[in-house]
């Protein structure tokens, strides 16, 4: 951004900040967050956002933006990353409005410069949030593996929809008499003794409906036919799979409780994000979406989880998907744009920030998406 624009904006800092926090508070409170946002609580965060943007006035950032990285780390941990996105978008709107109110100099160039700087901040912030997401998933996976290898309880990890067992700990092998390779070829219900199968199925239905289920006493059938009574303590992972702990109550460990808290904490962040988030597999099937993704597309979560990426696009809007999907799954980070058709039939322009992530050894695509229809329309008016 050139010096004259910087000199024009600086005297209006207090007015801009007041406008920005009012805009952000209204937007955030309209989505019924658990914790209401007031201008007073947003002001310190808005000031940090202002300083980060102002530091980029002179020239593009060539080195790591430490302030933005720290902001991403803190707000990801506190569940306030959406506040930052709202503040950045609000700051762009407020500065553009100020330029239009006081047309001094080349207003078209100034608006383009404002959009370029703040859009880059949004992109960089998005990338840093994805880094935080990957670190959390990695830590959660390490907790799971640590627990499975150290606990004295029998532990199975299986997919909620198909029931296919994905992993088993050494205790499961020893108690049930199966090798891990044999267990991973079975479904969970195949191991449940017939008299208690209805109880196990009821737990799975409860998980599908509410994501939580109470402890339940059931029995498993070992390879040699023995019936083994166990307490079934299920915990649902965000990718649509279930982590099951099968053991007695007396064998509960602190590690298990910490893992459950970590997974519940992540679920809160995932669902609370204002950014639409889609997790899809190598076949482009959605396996996890958050509330913002449902709001963006107009589809209910159950509907999206039965769909694939191409289902959101008309044939003529699939160019980006065909061009980039395999490259992303191969490990390349890509930002793309495409039009999607919402359930109500309306088409909108969307910006996608895509990255491959690894969960339990399986590659998936993480996509953060935002509606840029208004941005594109405003830029078209400028040009």
Beta strands, then each sheet from edge to edge (+ up, - down):
strand 1: 154-159
strand 2: 165-168
strand 3: 216-221
strand 4: 227-236
strand 5: 241-247
strand 6: 276-280
strand 7: 286-289
strand 8: 334-341
strand 9: 347-359
strand 10: 362-371
sheet 1: 2+ 1- 5+ 4- 3+
sheet 2: 7+ 6- 10+ 9- 8+
end
